[in-house]
């Protein structure tokens, strides 16, 4: 059986709707909670797919959270080896940083459900499976620049770069395509202080989750099915 390792920073920011999809693709899913221990080389070598999930910390916070240094080295090695890698939110920011691009705070945080706009390159990527009017979940205060020599795949009015693909086996997403809106409540509780700080009403997000959840799940399944079909032959080579 194939193995997917998900690096998780906070318990409720998990694989969401991506986890059952991975099971259908015959992946055994293992979570590794950051800050507990470092994975050994053998464990990582056995991972057919590595997924780096989101977190309410910054891509340059290794002075505060030392495990980020290990995480950055792991991402760099994975990219150099052209092995399947998916970065979501912080995961995508760490990928961008490893590739020499800047990651910095936005003028204001982007939190809530709204559509993305695909670039020409994005329209030729697995993201093309997202309907034009489908809303995805945004939850970030930092943004990444696109690494040199790589094309941006998507944008929003607040954030000019929402996705990029460093190579055929890697994908970085600033937004949360994987979010399971049936389990939005832990997000609202876990990020309560942040929501209060930026003036976002959790009741609004709860309503948005109910409104957009079913379509978001369908979009996520279409995108991730297409991406996994693209990277699996690379993993096996």
Secondary structure, DSSP 8 states (H G I E B T S, - for coil): -EEEEEEESSTTSS-THHHHHHHHTTEEEEEEETTT----HHHHHT-SEEEE---SS-TTGGGTSTHHHHHHHHHHHHHHTT--EEEETHHHHHHHHHTT--EEEEEEEEEEEE--EE-TTGGGSGGGGS-TT--EEEEEEEEE---TT--EEEE-SS-S--EEEEETTEEEESSBTT--GGG-HHHHHHTHHHHHHHT--HHHHHHHHHHHHHHHHHHHHHHHHHHHHHHHHHHH-
